Amino acid sequence: MDTHAITNTAGHARIVVPLDGSTLSEAALPFAALLARASHGTIHLARVHVPLVTSIDVGYTLPDFEEEIRQGEHDYLASAARRLATDAQVPAGVQLLEGQIGPAIRSHVEHVGATLVVVSTHGRTGLTRMWLGSTTDWFVRFLPVPVMVVRPRDEATPLVPSFAHVLIALDGSARSEAIIPDAIQLGRLHGARYTLLQVVPTIVRELAPYPAPTFPPVRDEGRMVELMRRAKDSLESIAESLRREFAGLDVRTEVVSSDRVAESILDRAQAGNAGVIALSSHGRGASRLLVGSVADKVLRGFSGALLVLGPAAVREPRHAERMTEQETTTGMR
């Protein structure tokens, strides 16, 4: 890892929170407020107006309806901003946007110079709510900044933000390490401790030239020991660089062997009481970014905050990425 890539760990001065008027979307507000307050930053609340399409004659013209809806949506944002100012002591701007949801939010992020987007989701696909599934997928894939995805258990149970322990999931590639500056930036103002975690997949030893039921796969212990040693050495090297860069930074490393990458990440996060899981998503594969991927499985199984650096936000590594046997198997897709 090139620690010189970490140029700002002072926090987030401008955070965008997309809202849709639901209690679910507002679950992102406590997380954004805690980060903005620690950074002396500002929250930018945004809602995208979806035009009303109707042919019902109730004595109003369509423009009348549209104007009433827009005013109600703006009032909702203003009310949320007042609550942030009163309850969290955090200034918040509001903006009612027009157009397609994803591109409108992206333009707003770029316009205000935001460095983080915080959004809440149930972590499932479908069209039941504006911000569920596909919209969150779009944000992570196409927004030029990291996205913090908050998944509350349910709308009636508030999720309390915690940045005391940040688990950073790596896979041995330079691309996966791109999340490290954002994870460090997220936690430093809260005195966080960090765990660098790598899951090494099982390597099997060939017992016959062709697969056959009579020759079941056998774990190749020698190669596994070597891969895990190399992974541990790599993580320790990154950790030591971070300790030198930031005096007093509490960084630990852990390597586990498993073919169930997402499940192992979740297990270690639960065991360590991590409030945030941070990872880079390569965005490779035929599926959508957060569907059928490690990031998707982690999101669906984690009641907390998932900090994701998507393809549009990943900084290109300064050196050529050298894919190893391990990386091609476990890349954070």
C-alpha positions, -999 to +999 in steps of 0.1 A: +000+000+000+011+035-008+003+055+023+011+087+006-023+083-011-039+092+023-040+130+019-069+139+041-081+123+073-097+153+089-132+141+082-160+150+058-168+186+054-197+180+030-220+149+033-249+143+010-279+123+024-306+114-001-341+112+014-374+101+000-398+110+028-398+076+045-387+067+080-363+042+063-344+068+044-340+089+076-321+061+093-290+075+075-293+108+094-277+098+127-247+084+109-243+115+088-248+138+118-222+121+139-196+123+111-204+159+102-203+171+138-169+155+144-157+171+112-173+205+117-190+198+084-223+203+067-250+179+057-267+184+023-302+168+023-315+160-012-347+147-026-355+140-062-389+151-073-407+123-093-432+140-116-469+131-111-486+113-140-523+113-138-554+119-159-579+121-130-601+152-131-605+165-095-607+202-102-570+208-102-547+210-132-516+189-133-493+219-127-513+227-095-507+191-082-470+193-091-465+226-074-482+213-042-461+181-042-429+200-048-437+224-019-445+195+004-413+178-005-393+209+001-410+215+034-401+179+044-364+185+037-365+218+056-381+201+086-354+174+086-327+202+084-342+220+114-342+187+134-305+182+126-297+218+136-316+215+169-310+179+179-275+172+165-261+208+163-252+202+126-260+227+098-278+212+069-287+226+035-316+213+014-321+208-023-351+195-042-338+180-074-353+171-108-346+143-132-337+107-128-328+098-093-293+084-097-279+111-122-296+139-102-279+128-070-246+124-087-248+159-102-256+173-067-227+155-051-204+170-077-220+205-074-216+207-036-182+190-036-193+162-013-168+136-002-193+111+012-229+099+006-249+082+034-280+063+024-302+038+041-316+006+025-332-026+035-305-043+013-330-061-009-340-056-045-375-047-055-397-016-062-413-013-028-395+019-019-376+045-039-343+039-022-344+001-019-322-022-040-316-009-074-312+028-065-286+020-038-268-003-063-267+027-087-253+050-061-224+026-052-217+018-089-217+053-103-212+079-076-176+094-076-173+093-038-176+065-012-211+055-002-220+045+034-249+022+032-269+018+065-292-012+069-315-010+099-331-042+111-365-026+107-381+009+106-392+006+142-358-001+156-333+028+153-298+019+144-273+036+167-241+046+149-208+033+162-174+041+147-153+026+175-142-004+155-138-004+117-132-037+100-115-033+066-120-063+043-091-068+018-084-094-008-047-090-015-051-066-045-041-030-048-077-022-058-091-036-026-066-014-006-081+017-021-108+018+006-081+022+034-078+060+032-116+064+034-118+039+063-090+057+082-107+091+075-140+078+088-127+065+121-098+088+132-120+115+147-137+089+168-106+071+181-115+040+162-095+008+162-090-010+129-089-046+118-074-055+084-090-088+074-082-111+046-101-143+038-080-169+020-099-195+000-093-232+003-067-246-021-073-283-030-047-308-040-053-328-072-053-365-065-060-376-101-055-362-136-093-360-140-120-352-114-138-383-102-162-392-073-136-417-060-111-389-056-127-362-035-109-329-032-083-327-004-071-294+011-035-286+000-021-278+034+013-268+021+000-242-003-026-230+022+001-224+048+021-204+023-008-183+011-019-175+046+017-165+055+020-142+025-014-127+033-004-121+069+029-106+059+011-083+035-014-071+061+013-065+086+032-044+061+001-023+055-006-020+092+030-010+100+029+017+073-003+031+088+012+031+123+041+051+110+019+075+091-005+081+120+012+078+154-009+059+179-032+044+153-046+010+166-044-013+136-046-051+139-045-078+113-063-111+109-062-138+082-088-166+081-092-195+057-127-201+042-145-206+009-174-184+023-158-150+021-189-129+030-199-151+058-163-150+072-163-112+071-196-111+089-184-135+115-153-116+123-172-083+124-197-097+149-169-113+170-151-079+171-182-059+176-174-038+145-198-009+138-185-004+102-173-028+075-153-011+048-144-026+014-138-018-022-161-033-048-144-040-081-177-040-100-166-070-121-189-098-132-221-101-152-243-093-122-252-059-108-226-045-085-243-053-052-263-084-064-247-118-060-214-103-048-194-103-016-205-067-010-241-076-014-240-106+009-222-085+036-248-057+033-277-081+036-262-098+067-249-068+085-270-045+107-246-016+107-228+006+083-211-007+051-186+018+036-182+009+000-158+024-026-174+016-060-158+015-094-165+052-102-149+063-069-118+040-068-085+058-073-063+040-097-033+024-079+001+040-085+016+007-094+003-020-117-020-044-100-004-079-099-031-105-096-021-135-077-037-169-076-055-159-044-067-125-058-083-140-089-104-162-066-114-137-039-117-103-055-143-081-039-168-081-067 
